[in-house]
Amino acid sequence: MSKLTQLCLGAVLALGLASPVWAGGTSATVSDGTAPAAPAMDANGKPVTADTVVATVNGTKITVGEMIAMRGQLPAQYQQLPDDVLFKGILDQLIQQTTLEQSVEKNLTKKDTLGLENTKRAFLANVALTSVTDAAVTDAAVQAAYDAKYANVDPGLEYHAAHILVQTEQEAKDIKAKLDAGGDFAALAKDNSKDGSAAQGGDLGWFGVGMMVKPFEDAVVAMKPGQVSDPVQTQFGWHIIKLEETRPAQKPALADVKDDLSKQIEQDAVGAKIKELTDAAKIERTDTGIDPSVLQDATLLGN
């Protein structure tokens, strides 16, 4: 839905929200997206269908189906409005759109016509891709992706470390010398570290591979529990690191990575479908020799 459409519909619905029905909260009902228990009937006692006409504008019909389609495209903040407010707002919006359409349809420029074709093409492409992703992302597919990524993979280790961060290498060397002489790591961290962890004696808690900058991570991975590093430089300064302990990393729960796995499945399915269709299509590109800067020449579209 375009921004202009949202603005117009928002204004229409705002008027509906100010109505006595909404203010009183008596007869308004909110749809949960399910079909009513009994079929809706029109004023003549006939069942309402997608083709039921709800208005005409200079002979152009507006149907229930068009209203349902527009409701499905509404932003989330409108979806839970009462049905009577939505019905009036959507119908008013479609009537307004139709009058605006009729006012320009005989005077469309080439740019307008091509833009309309591009919009239709993009809409239909999105319909195709939605069909692909809906079919691809199933519980079974997500479980299979999870198993492939995590089932037989060693998650490695997690590390519990502390550090003292200072600005210069000499400061780091001086602190390391004090530690080698029996100094208390936590006390030295509280007195000298420039990091926010100083108040906790430099304690960084538990972290896994990929969570720290590489020079810091490389130093930690090479250490044994209880060991204190020599000065390590990162973009933040100079570190003295103490590895407290390690433990086996836990595989993430399926629920925690389901969204990421679903996105990857969607991307893979879309990529495969596009390749399938383009490989099967007869495509003849005749763009050789055309200066790419032609895209900036809007005069080619005329007035």
HELIX and SHEET records of a PDB file:
HELIX    1   1 LYS A    3  LEU A   17  1                                  15    
HELIX    2   2 PRO A   20  GLY A   24  1                                   5    
HELIX    3   3 VAL A   64  GLY A   72  1                                   9    
HELIX    4   4 ALA A   76  GLN A   79  1                                   4    
HELIX    5   5 ASP A   83  VAL A  104  1                                  22    
HELIX    6   6 GLU A  105  ASN A  107  5                                   3    
HELIX    7   7 LYS A  110  ALA A  136  1                                  27    
HELIX    8   8 ASP A  139  TYR A  146  1                                   8    
HELIX    9   9 ASP A  147  ALA A  151  3                                   5    
HELIX   10  10 GLU A  169  ASP A  180  1                                  12    
HELIX   11  11 PHE A  185  ASN A  192  1                                   8    
HELIX   12  12 GLY A  196  GLN A  200  5                                   5    
HELIX   13  13 LYS A  214  VAL A  221  1                                   8    
HELIX   14  14 LEU A  254  ALA A  280  1                                  27    
HELIX   15  15 PRO A  292  GLN A  296  5                                   5    
HELIX   16  16 ALA A  298  LEU A  301  5                                   4    
SHEET    1   A 2 VAL A  53  VAL A  57  0                                        
SHEET    2   A 2 THR A  60  THR A  63 -1                                        
SHEET    1   B 4 ASP A 203  GLY A 208  0                                        
SHEET    2   B 4 LEU A 157  VAL A 166 -1                                        
SHEET    3   B 4 GLY A 237  PRO A 248 -1                                        
SHEET    4   B 4 VAL A 232  THR A 234 -1                                        
END                                                                             
